[in-house]
Amino acid sequence: MFAAAQSWLKQRKMAKAEQALDPELASKPPVFLAPPFTPDLVAAIRLISTQLTLEPNEKSRLLWQKEQNAASWGEYEALAPALQSLDKPKRVLEIGPGMGRSAVFFTKKFGWQESEFHLFDGNGNSTKYKYKRGPRFEDSFCGNLKLLSTLLDYNGLKNYKIIDAQERALAKVDGPYDLIYSFYAIGFHWSLEHFIDDISRLMNDKSLGAFIVHGDFQSFSRLKNFNCRILPLKAAKKRTTLRLGMLLMSKAALPEVGRPL
């Protein structure tokens, strides 16, 4: 009876998690594909997506795939008006790629198969952060680089390189990049202000930065060197209390999208 009750509770949690997704975003076709769920993959996802109750079965795989694509559709729709008016990037850096959904999504939707993606993350079992714009930690990793590579390969990505953050600090990464982005990492959990010097070093006069930020995001002194705009961002969850935005920053003029910061 106890096992049956546990099973019912897990199924109920999964049903509620799916119902919490924004119906418009969740109904869009999947671009990022989740492979068959193994215990190792589920354990790695749990470290990143702590709010989901997942098991190594098909129902969990489909739920996670839907959630990952809903988030990616929201980010794509926020950025598309700006990115489609610019040249395709030759070099792209993602900081905190998770399991690679954004790199896969942008490659397929924007046609960036020739762009070189560098994914910056580290292996680890825990992440140190405050809920909102916390301080910088140099030993805060919850990635799984082997599984990240497995999921990128599963989705057909060819032109990518994983940078192990435990072996090479962000300050030692070789730039410049045409596009640098970080979703639900720098700008969201960790204040962009603590990383701006490293990011600035990796940008040239035409580079673009994109970061998910909280709705009450405020500028700071070193950001004054950039042109900045805030794009509206639709969250994957329909009932979230979060107010989110997509910060665009560049030393060059930006497309007239969103609102100025």
Secondary structure, DSSP 4 states (H G I P E B T S, - for coil): -HHHHHHHHHHHHHHHHHHTB-HHHHTSPP-S-PPPP-HHHHHHHHHH-TT----SSHHHHHHHHHHHHHHHHHHHHHHHHHHTTSPPPSEEEEES-TTSHHHHHHHHHHT-TTSEEEEEE-B-SB----SSSB---TT-B-B-HHHHHHHHHHTT--SEEEEETTTS-GGGS---EEEEEESSSBTTTB-GGGTHHHHHHTEEEEEEEEEEEETT----GGGGGSEEEEEE---SBTT----EEEEEEESSPPPS-SEE-
